[in-house]
Amino acid sequence: MNRWLKRIREQTVGGKQELLRDAEAYHDALARESGAEAKLREVLRSFSSSKETRFRFGRMAETKELVEIPLHELIGVALSTMGGTGSGKSAANLALELSLFQKEMPASFWKIDGKGESAPWLTEDFLPAILSQWPSKDVDSFFGRYRVIDPFDPSNLPQLNVLHPIPGVPAPLQAKEVAVLLAETLGTGGVMGHRMTTVLTFAVRLALSIGGLSLLEVKTLLTNSNYLQGLLPNATDPEVREYFAYRFPKESKEALQAVISRLDLILLVPDTARVLCAPESIDIAATLEDGVAISNFGNLPHGAEYLGQFWFGFMFRALARAVMSRPVAPETKPLFACVDEWQVGLSEDLANHFERLLTLSRFKKVSWLLTNQLAGQIGSRYPQLLATLKNSAGIQMAFRQSHEDALALKHMLPKPKTQSRPGKQAGTMEDAIHEFARLPDRTFYFYWKKRGLEAVKLVSPTVNFAEAKRLADKAPKEIRDACQGKRHGLSRSALDRILEQRRVQIDAVANRMTSAGRPNFSRRAPTVNLSPDMSDREQFLELAAPDDLRPAEIESSPDEAFPFLG
């Protein structure tokens, strides 16, 4: 403090007005020095001896001092980032994410991008630029646990059969989740009627009971009674068999037709139908343990925005479920889950349990980086979520907001300054909100609630996109292709053969019942002994198709072996 006073006296000698104004500025800096910035600086100094990975949040707006936080301070912490378009929040998040990409990654990484903005920064520019500097053995190790999930990339389609059994999740619960997802995506106002939901839930349960089926078969069993009768003897769920035997014939035609029309809509886009009819689905729980996954749902066809919401909701729910059931041991790696526009993927049920998810994440070594534009986007759909973020987010980063949205975040704003000099009026909360709504680009309030600190104004790090692109362009083609996920996905031709195989299986079951003239279950006994070593698709073949009607097995053709590092 004495050095500030000394500087003030030195600059006011001679009574020059310019120096006097400088003296006032130093006086203001002195007042700030004793407040939130000084406390933050004290906390940061306690990390000076730490050698672990640090996450760069930016620099203090007034003193330009670097703000970097070590990994252990962020494990199990929820970070919330809000800011309007062009405010700089996406680049600030990118700087945090890039801190993880080291030869020995200190944490697993999952990213869900609903807009298709930040995921391509990683897959097309920054990851190729980083990996091109690594030794080949480290690059190979990285790609061994790396996945890109983009159901709208025709050259790299993932396997995302939403009816593939989820380990540890009962079939009725999975069926309900799929029905709710379809209802919120395609229902009027995010709602399907009770009868429609019942029909869809039991149809999905029937498919799960048999195993190896997809939404294509679900739609067919609702439209083709012969196919339905051919499946029922092999259903292992007695409640499902009872429903279709007695209750299903009494369902209204309007409810049934409404469900079918919604399934038609979700299967309308050919690539979506291909992905949904894949024989398997990505094992999200396994990827959490030591993996890197980047999901991009922003490259959707024009006019099919509902598909982006469908896939975003599916992935967010699956990630949340995997987190809540994640086993934890001392050697378990931390996980950073980054979700852009996260409110889009919420269901009513997940919103109601979101505080529980964040609470459990603390014990599951999971950190969330949740990003959205404005506070009103959350409050308008789920008012309780703003209170949840206020109570549960350990760090909040608030970029420029509208005046109305700034009001919803006033709890994190610095308290108005008391009168610091005679003749200068103290600030008010209205002044603070007015300033909040006019923050410059890349400037944000950093509120470290976990440490009990008041909000400090920071400037986010500068991210050199041009340099990243230059290095990425020089990277080997094998690395660039692998960074875009061209290793685990399937081609259209491979999925088309699987889709055709499903149609052949459907026809085989339906024709068998047609030729019998009535439901004839003697052709296939209700109970079939299945080898536990069989895949779901092999079990379905055993259950559904006679030997003479089974199509040939699919074999990968040479053109589907994507090049990788030699």
Phi and psi in degrees as a GROMACS rama.xvg file:
@    title "Ramachandran Plot"
@    xaxis  label "Phi"
@    yaxis  label "Psi"
@TYPE xy
-61.8257  -34.9994  ASN-2
-66.2135  -33.5198  ARG-3
-67.3988  -44.638  TRP-4
-62.4186  -40.703  LEU-5
-61.1987  -42.9268  LYS-6
-63.8583  -39.0166  ARG-7
-61.6764  -45.5814  ILE-8
-63.3618  -40.461  ARG-9
-63.599  -35.9474  GLU-10
-84.9639  -13.8765  GLN-11
-95.3641  0.313374  THR-12
-66.1351  130.53  VAL-13
94.7226  -10.2445  GLY-14
70.1841  19.8145  GLY-15
-67.9142  132.482  LYS-16
-61.7445  -38.7101  GLN-17
-62.5132  -41.1421  GLU-18
-70.7252  -31.969  LEU-19
-66.0371  -39.1196  LEU-20
-64.2179  -39.6235  ARG-21
-61.7142  -38.3406  ASP-22
-62.7526  -38.5081  ALA-23
-65.3546  -39.2564  GLU-24
-62.6524  -41.0059  ALA-25
-65.8953  -34.9976  TYR-26
-63.785  -41.4217  HIS-27
-64.4618  -42.0066  ASP-28
-61.7852  -36.3906  ALA-29
-62.8337  -40.1785  LEU-30
-65.0869  -39.8457  ALA-31
-68.3332  -35.9326  ARG-32
-57.5437  -30.822  GLU-33
-88.8701  2.44566  SER-34
-110.115  -131.215  GLY-35
-63.4801  -41.15  ALA-36
-63.3872  -40.1818  GLU-37
-63.7012  -40.0143  ALA-38
-67.3605  -40.2595  LYS-39
-63.4369  -41.7687  LEU-40
-61.2815  -38.1975  ARG-41
-64.8916  -40.442  GLU-42
-65.972  -43.3579  VAL-43
-63.7883  -35.0127  LEU-44
-65.0434  -27.2375  ARG-45
-69.9945  -13.5091  SER-46
-96.0682  3.17703  PHE-47
-61.321  -29.6814  SER-48
-89.2605  -4.73264  SER-49
-73.4962  135.328  SER-50
-104.218  0.968475  LYS-51
-79.5303  174.165  GLU-52
-57.5884  135.275  THR-53
-114.216  145.73  ARG-54
-107.878  123.96  PHE-55
-91.3306  116.953  ARG-56
-93.2752  -25.2024  PHE-57
143.412  -154.416  GLY-58
-127.6  150.085  ARG-59
-63.0074  133.127  MET-60
-61.0278  -33.3901  ALA-61
-88.5126  -47.7294  GLU-62
-100.136  -7.87161  THR-63
64.2875  18.3825  LYS-64
-78.7971  141.876  GLU-65
-70.7406  138.335  LEU-66
-116.682  103.981  VAL-67
-126.195  134.888  GLU-68
-120.941  130.757  ILE-69
-70.5771  161.136  PRO-70
-56.3469  -43.4836  LEU-71
-62.9752  -23.949  HIS-72
-75.6564  -15.8114  GLU-73
-108.032  -9.75737  LEU-74
-64.5825  125.633  ILE-75
78.8972  8.74866  GLY-76
-100.59  138.93  VAL-77
-93.0555  126.703  ALA-78
-110.919  129.391  LEU-79
-114.268  128.575  SER-80
-121.005  124.957  THR-81
-129.616  145.712  MET-82
175.645  148.043  GLY-83
-70.6032  170.626  GLY-84
-60.07  131.381  THR-85
82.8139  4.30486  GLY-86
-80.5503  -16.1773  SER-87
104.593  8.30544  GLY-88
-68.3784  -37.5915  LYS-89
-65.737  -42.3098  SER-90
-66.2494  -35.6975  ALA-91
-64.8827  -42.0034  ALA-92
-64.2289  -38.5325  ASN-93
-60.3662  -40.0575  LEU-94
-61.6302  -38.5215  ALA-95
-67.3218  -43.2663  LEU-96
-63.73  -39.3039  GLU-97
-64.9005  -21.6852  LEU-98
-61.8336  -23.0531  SER-99
-82.6435  -24.8825  LEU-100
-83.2064  86.4401  PHE-101
-124.558  166.921  GLN-102
-57.7656  -41.1299  LYS-103
-108.351  88.6985  GLU-104
-63.1895  126.771  MET-105
-77.4787  -8.62703  PRO-106
-155.739  155.554  ALA-107
-74.1551  162.309  SER-108
-142.1  126.987  PHE-109
-127.156  131.374  TRP-110
-128.918  133.755  LYS-111
-121.48  116.599  ILE-112
-115.894  109.648  ASP-113
-84.1139  -14.8678  GLY-114
-103.932  -13.0797  LYS-115
72.3344  28.5455  GLY-116
-100.303  -56.8156  GLU-117
-85.8516  -27.68  SER-118
-60.5178  -45.6754  ALA-119
-62.6926  -27.8499  PRO-120
-57.6324  -41.691  TRP-121
-73.9055  -51.9045  LEU-122
-73.29  -29.9007  THR-123
-99.106  -28.0511  GLU-124
-120.872  -63.1231  ASP-125
-72.1554  -42.9778  PHE-126
-65.636  -45.491  LEU-127
-59.0766  -37.2413  PRO-128
-65.4354  -40.4891  ALA-129
-72.1383  -48.8662  ILE-130
-69.2821  -26.0889  LEU-131
-66.9139  -14.0957  SER-132
-95.4836  -4.9981  GLN-133
-91.0705  156.626  TRP-134
-63.2816  152.359  PRO-135
-61.0476  -35.3266  SER-136
-66.5724  -35.4393  LYS-137
-71.6081  -35.9264  ASP-138
-64.5054  -44.99  VAL-139
-61.559  -41.652  ASP-140
-63.2347  -40.1999  SER-141
-62.6132  -48.6507  PHE-142
-70.1421  -18.2084  PHE-143
-66.7055  -18.3968  GLY-144
-125.439  20.9763  ARG-145
-110.239  137.564  TYR-146
-139.638  143.918  ARG-147
-116.68  129.01  VAL-148
-116.728  105.783  ILE-149
-141.035  97.8433  ASP-150
-70.7948  -1.80864  PRO-151
-111.389  11.0838  PHE-152
-97.3261  105.147  ASP-153
-65.0157  -20.2922  PRO-154
-89.2545  -5.78682  SER-155
-153.203  65.8741  ASN-156
-83.308  127.947  LEU-157
-80.8982  164.676  PRO-158
-92.7997  112.104  GLN-159
-136.716  60.7865  LEU-160
-77.8223  108.834  ASN-161
-68.6079  -10.0288  VAL-162
-100.347  6.63958  LEU-163
-69.7122  129.529  HIS-164
-56.7363  137.615  PRO-165
-99.1287  121.287  ILE-166
-56.135  130.816  PRO-167
83.6978  -3.50812  GLY-168
-108.316  119.33  VAL-169
-59.7473  145.57  PRO-170
-57.1366  -42.9833  ALA-171
-59.5904  -36.7645  PRO-172
-70.387  -41.3867  LEU-173
-64.5969  -39.6702  GLN-174
-62.4908  -42.2928  ALA-175
-63.5446  -39.7879  LYS-176
-63.889  -42.4429  GLU-177
-64.1904  -43.1043  VAL-178
-62.8208  -42.3838  ALA-179
-64.705  -41.4199  VAL-180
-60.6169  -45.8368  LEU-181
-65.778  -37.6761  LEU-182
-63.6499  -45.0495  ALA-183
-72.5097  -26.4079  GLU-184
-82.4992  -41.1817  THR-185
-116.931  -9.1994  LEU-186
-73.2579  157.965  GLY-187
-68.366  117.145  THR-188
65.3853  26.0463  GLY-189
77.8998  18.2143  GLY-190
-136.283  137.707  VAL-191
-111.254  149.919  MET-192
-62.3198  161.017  GLY-193
-60.1093  -44.1122  HIS-194
-65.5512  -41.0968  ARG-195
-61.6836  -43.7017  MET-196
-64.3387  -38.7427  THR-197
-62.7781  -47.3131  THR-198
-59.2941  -48.139  VAL-199
-65.7403  -40.7307  LEU-200
-62.3547  -44.7879  THR-201
-71.2663  -32.9287  PHE-202
-64.7379  -41.2888  ALA-203
-67.771  -39.4213  VAL-204
-61.7011  -37.9453  ARG-205
-62.3781  -44.2766  LEU-206
-63.2657  -41.582  ALA-207
-68.0224  -33.8623  LEU-208
-63.6005  -35.5831  SER-209
-83.8242  -41.8114  ILE-210
89.0651  146.837  GLY-211
79.2241  7.13547  GLY-212
-98.1754  178.155  LEU-213
-141.918  -177.63  SER-214
-65.1619  -23.758  LEU-215
-62.2072  -45.2269  LEU-216
-68.3121  -33.5518  GLU-217
-62.1049  -46.7077  VAL-218
-61.3515  -41.2915  LYS-219
-67.2458  -39.8858  THR-220
-68.1508  -20.9226  LEU-221
-84.8315  -17.0095  LEU-222
-110.492  -17.0859  THR-223
-125.752  104.628  ASN-224
-66.0385  -31.8366  SER-225
-64.1702  -41.6463  ASN-226
-65.342  -41.7571  TYR-227
-60.0137  -46.1477  LEU-228
-65.9788  -29.0534  GLN-229
-72.5272  -26.6814  GLY-230
-84.321  -36.942  LEU-231
-53.6778  -39.9704  LEU-232
-60.8848  -22.2843  PRO-233
-96.5645  0.517037  ASN-234
-72.4837  129.533  ALA-235
-91.0344  -7.67677  THR-236
-96.9828  109.466  ASP-237
-63.6005  -32.0083  PRO-238
-65.4294  -36.021  GLU-239
-66.4442  -44.4903  VAL-240
-62.9498  -39.2761  ARG-241
-64.9935  -40.4108  GLU-242
-61.9665  -49.6996  TYR-243
-72.9295  -22.5128  PHE-244
-78.1768  -35.4127  ALA-245
-121.376  -39.0319  TYR-246
-92.699  -37.7102  ARG-247
-59.0509  -42.2484  PHE-248
-61.5607  -18.6826  PRO-249
-93.4177  -5.2608  LYS-250
-66.6245  146.471  GLU-251
-68.2617  146.362  SER-252
-63.6694  -32.5606  LYS-253
-64.6161  -43.9832  GLU-254
-65.4426  -41.3444  ALA-255
-64.2148  -44.35  LEU-256
-66.5303  -34.2544  GLN-257
-65.3236  -40.6482  ALA-258
-64.6367  -44.4106  VAL-259
-62.6699  -40.6778  ILE-260
-64.5721  -33.8525  SER-261
-72.4127  -37.1985  ARG-262
-66.7545  -36.7215  LEU-263
-59.1583  -41.41  ASP-264
-66.0812  -40.5748  LEU-265
-72.42  -26.1143  ILE-266
-96.8976  6.74518  LEU-267
-66.0096  -44.1221  LEU-268
-78.9211  122.782  VAL-269
-54.9604  -43.7578  PRO-270
-65.2104  -34.8376  ASP-271
-65.9888  -41.0839  THR-272
-62.2438  -40.1475  ALA-273
-61.6652  -46.6736  ARG-274
-66.0784  -41.7744  VAL-275
-69.3992  -23.8021  LEU-276
-97.7778  10.4933  CYS-277
-63.1398  155.066  ALA-278
-72.1243  -17.0649  PRO-279
-137.429  -173.842  GLU-280
-144.978  157.447  SER-281
-63.7418  134.726  ILE-282
-84.1431  94.7176  ASP-283
-68.0402  -41.1933  ILE-284
-59.5223  -40.1582  ALA-285
-68.1353  -35.6728  ALA-286
-68.2222  -26.7418  THR-287
-63.5416  -26.9403  LEU-288
-74.6617  -39.9482  GLU-289
-157.623  52.862  ASP-290
-129.811  169.62  GLY-291
-130.668  118.992  VAL-292
-132.336  133.892  ALA-293
-125.545  116.679  ILE-294
-105.125  126.491  SER-295
-122.924  114.227  ASN-296
-116.647  25.741  PHE-297
-99.515  -7.22949  GLY-298
-94.0827  36.0896  ASN-299
-77.4546  153.896  LEU-300
-65.0911  150.145  PRO-301
-61.4108  133.02  HIS-302
89.5172  -3.24924  GLY-303
-117.149  40.189  ALA-304
-60.1164  -29.1755  GLU-305
-61.5262  -28.4883  TYR-306
-68.888  -35.7617  LEU-307
-62.3923  -41.7818  GLY-308
-65.8045  -37.9414  GLN-309
-62.543  -51.7102  PHE-310
-68.5307  -38.1591  TRP-311
-61.9512  -45.9179  PHE-312
-64.0261  -40.8471  GLY-313
-60.3582  -47.1594  PHE-314
-69.9093  -39.8377  MET-315
-66.1461  -42.9641  PHE-316
-63.1072  -43.3192  ARG-317
-63.5995  -40.3349  ALA-318
-66.0418  -43.9433  LEU-319
-62.285  -41.0272  ALA-320
-64.0774  -43.508  ARG-321
-64.398  -35.8296  ALA-322
-66.3443  -45.5244  VAL-323
-68.0718  -25.1638  MET-324
-103.177  11.5555  SER-325
-70.5498  124.941  ARG-326
-76.1882  141.979  PRO-327
-125.69  133.711  VAL-328
-131.705  167.663  ALA-329
-55.1173  -33.2753  PRO-330
-88.3968  0.0213348  GLU-331
-63.8662  131.471  THR-332
-71.9123  144.762  LYS-333
-64.9527  158.834  PRO-334
-125.43  133.392  LEU-335
-108.958  116.318  PHE-336
-108.13  113.706  ALA-337
-109.945  120.405  CYS-338
-127.144  113.65  VAL-339
-86.5708  138.23  ASP-340
51.5501  51.8664  GLU-341
-64.9866  -25.734  TRP-342
-66.1415  -20.3387  GLN-343
-66.5457  -33.5505  VAL-344
-87.2623  4.70936  GLY-345
-83.1487  142.28  LEU-346
-105.102  169.094  SER-347
-60.1592  -40.6093  GLU-348
-66.5415  -45.6012  ASP-349
-66.5278  -36.7614  LEU-350
-62.0125  -38.9685  ALA-351
-67.8402  -25.55  ASN-352
-109.491  16.5498  HIS-353
-68.2733  -36.3035  PHE-354
-63.6332  -37.4675  GLU-355
-64.4958  -40.2738  ARG-356
-59.8808  -46.4014  LEU-357
-66.9863  -35.7689  LEU-358
-67.1435  -45.8934  THR-359
-63.483  -33.101  LEU-360
-59.8887  -29.477  SER-361
-61.5291  -35.1949  ARG-362
-91.8965  -9.50446  PHE-363
-99.6436  6.92035  LYS-364
59.1415  39.5842  LYS-365
-116.793  126.43  VAL-366
-108.192  134.658  SER-367
-106.602  134.111  TRP-368
-115.384  98.4892  LEU-369
-102.694  121.696  LEU-370
-121.97  134.538  THR-371
-151.824  170.479  ASN-372
-78.5198  -62.594  GLN-373
-125.899  151.667  LEU-374
-62.034  -32.1794  ALA-375
-64.8146  -24.6461  GLY-376
-62.1988  -33.1587  GLN-377
-84.7295  -48.8317  ILE-378
-62.7236  -30.4518  GLY-379
-69.4837  -33.8455  SER-380
-92.8489  -45.8135  ARG-381
-134.904  85.4004  TYR-382
-56.1488  -31.3818  PRO-383
-70.4646  -18.3042  GLN-384
-69.3493  -32.2798  LEU-385
-61.9894  -40.881  LEU-386
-66.5248  -36.5739  ALA-387
-62.6522  -45.992  THR-388
-62.5667  -40.9914  LEU-389
-60.3303  -38.4019  LYS-390
-86.6244  -30.6366  ASN-391
-109.039  -21.6151  SER-392
-74.1475  120.327  ALA-393
-73.7227  -28.9106  GLY-394
-135.488  131.823  ILE-395
-120.68  133.501  GLN-396
-119.636  114.046  MET-397
-115.842  111.401  ALA-398
-88.8945  -172.409  PHE-399
-53.9425  132.658  ARG-400
-127.82  162.145  GLN-401
-67.8776  164.29  SER-402
-60.1495  -41.0912  HIS-403
-66.0954  -41.2291  GLU-404
-72.4352  -32.071  ASP-405
-62.4047  -34.254  ALA-406
-60.7093  -36.0146  LEU-407
-70.6761  -16.4679  ALA-408
-113.373  17.9107  LEU-409
-66.4609  -16.8385  LYS-410
-63.8561  -23.8161  HIS-411
-99.1862  -4.35397  MET-412
-72.63  149.953  LEU-413
-59.2845  143.187  PRO-414
-64.2773  142.056  LYS-415
-56.4012  137.134  PRO-416
-67.0988  141.977  LYS-417
-76.0235  168.603  THR-418
-62.8008  117.745  GLN-419
-98.3553  -20.7654  SER-420
-143.055  147.773  ARG-421
-58.7779  135.758  PRO-422
88.7886  -5.05986  GLY-423
-111.854  123.067  LYS-424
-74.4062  140.774  GLN-425
-68.2535  149.384  ALA-426
-72.8261  158.134  GLY-427
-116.956  167.581  THR-428
-63.0135  -34.0527  MET-429
-62.6208  -37.4459  GLU-430
-63.22  -41.7074  ASP-431
-64.0181  -41.37  ALA-432
-67.4197  -39.6124  ILE-433
-60.7815  -41.9714  HIS-434
-68.2093  -39.3916  GLU-435
-57.2072  -43.1753  PHE-436
-72.5952  -7.75736  ALA-437
-125.184  25.8044  ARG-438
-62.5844  140.865  LEU-439
-66.6001  163.959  PRO-440
-56.7637  141.657  ASP-441
73.1569  -2.46425  ARG-442
-98.3618  134.979  THR-443
-150.343  163.453  PHE-444
-91.9507  126.638  TYR-445
-105.519  109.979  PHE-446
-113.723  105.269  TYR-447
-96.3437  79.4102  TRP-448
-63.3968  -37.6575  LYS-449
-57.3997  -33.735  LYS-450
-93.2153  -0.0469522  ARG-451
70.8046  27.2782  GLY-452
-97.2575  148.949  LEU-453
-71.4428  160.33  GLU-454
-65.5494  140.708  ALA-455
-122.059  139.645  VAL-456
-81.7751  122.858  LYS-457
-120.006  161.531  LEU-458
-114.903  125.536  VAL-459
-67.0658  157.902  SER-460
-63.4247  152.633  PRO-461
-80.9732  127.623  THR-462
-108.173  121.325  VAL-463
-87.7437  87.345  ASN-464
-67.4057  -38.7846  PHE-465
-63.0293  -42.7273  ALA-466
-66.7942  -39.1275  GLU-467
-62.4152  -42.1032  ALA-468
-65.5524  -39.304  LYS-469
-61.9714  -44.7542  ARG-470
-68.5481  -36.7348  LEU-471
-65.0231  -39.5197  ALA-472
-63.9657  -27.2101  ASP-473
-87.4709  -11.6294  LYS-474
-68.7313  151.387  ALA-475
-58.244  147.114  PRO-476
-59.702  -34.7876  LYS-477
-59.9588  -40.3963  GLU-478
-69.8427  -43.8171  ILE-479
-61.0714  -43.7077  ARG-480
-65.5314  -42.3888  ASP-481
-65.4923  -35.8608  ALA-482
-64.8137  -26.4873  CYS-483
-90.0196  7.43299  GLN-484
89.5691  12.1318  GLY-485
-81.1662  59.1972  LYS-486
-140.298  -38.3163  ARG-487
-104.243  -18.9167  HIS-488
-74.6484  173.169  GLY-489
-116.915  155.846  LEU-490
-82.2597  164.999  SER-491
-60.3745  -40.4323  ARG-492
-62.8946  -39.7683  SER-493
-65.2177  -44.1814  ALA-494
-70.6402  -30.7923  LEU-495
-63.7634  -37.5958  ASP-496
-66.7756  -37.51  ARG-497
-66.4196  -40.8416  ILE-498
-63.1095  -42.3589  LEU-499
-64.9547  -37.2855  GLU-500
-62.4847  -39.3925  GLN-501
-63.2354  -40.7925  ARG-502
-65.1131  -38.4902  ARG-503
-63.434  -41.6081  VAL-504
-63.64  -41.5871  GLN-505
-61.1518  -47.584  ILE-506
-62.4456  -38.7364  ASP-507
-61.4481  -44.9615  ALA-508
-66.9464  -45.9457  VAL-509
-65.4845  -42.1072  ALA-510
-66.6852  -33.9632  ASN-511
-62.3308  -39.1523  ARG-512
-74.0577  -34.8241  MET-513
-65.1766  -42.9066  THR-514
-66.6783  -26.2698  SER-515
-75.5134  -23.0792  ALA-516
81.6295  -12.9413  GLY-517
-162.077  166.452  ARG-518
-55.8213  116.548  PRO-519
-128.868  99.4695  ASN-520
-90.5633  0.136328  PHE-521
-71.739  -20.8326  SER-522
-67.6233  -21.081  ARG-523
-146.973  118.847  ARG-524
-65.101  145.722  ALA-525
-57.7586  -34.1836  PRO-526
-108.548  123.927  THR-527
-123.172  131.154  VAL-528
-79.4295  115.077  ASN-529
-109.16  137.291  LEU-530
-70.8272  134.341  SER-531
-64.7479  -14.6175  PRO-532
-83.3244  -9.30152  ASP-533
-71.6523  144.399  MET-534
-74.9806  168.897  SER-535
-59.6369  -39.8103  ASP-536
-68.1744  -38.9991  ARG-537
-65.3081  -38.8378  GLU-538
-63.6425  -39.9339  GLN-539
-65.2867  -41.365  PHE-540
-59.0979  -41.0068  LEU-541
-65.8456  -36.5347  GLU-542
-80.7073  -40.516  LEU-543
-100.675  -28.4967  ALA-544
-123.638  132.298  ALA-545
-63.7427  159.603  PRO-546
-56.6705  -38.7615  ASP-547
-77.4059  -7.99497  ASP-548
-109.445  0.000106609  LEU-549
-75.8102  130.935  ARG-550
-72.9808  163.94  PRO-551
-65.333  149.444  ALA-552
-63.9403  147.134  GLU-553
-82.725  131.794  ILE-554
-119.686  142.646  GLU-555
-69.7113  131.366  SER-556
-86.0541  158.884  SER-557
-58.3351  -30.9527  PRO-558
-72.1349  -5.87018  ASP-559
-97.4558  1.14025  GLU-560
-85.5267  97.0002  ALA-561
-68.2426  139.291  PHE-562
-65.2817  145.095  PRO-563
-142.437  178.886  PHE-564
-60.5819  134.347  LEU-565
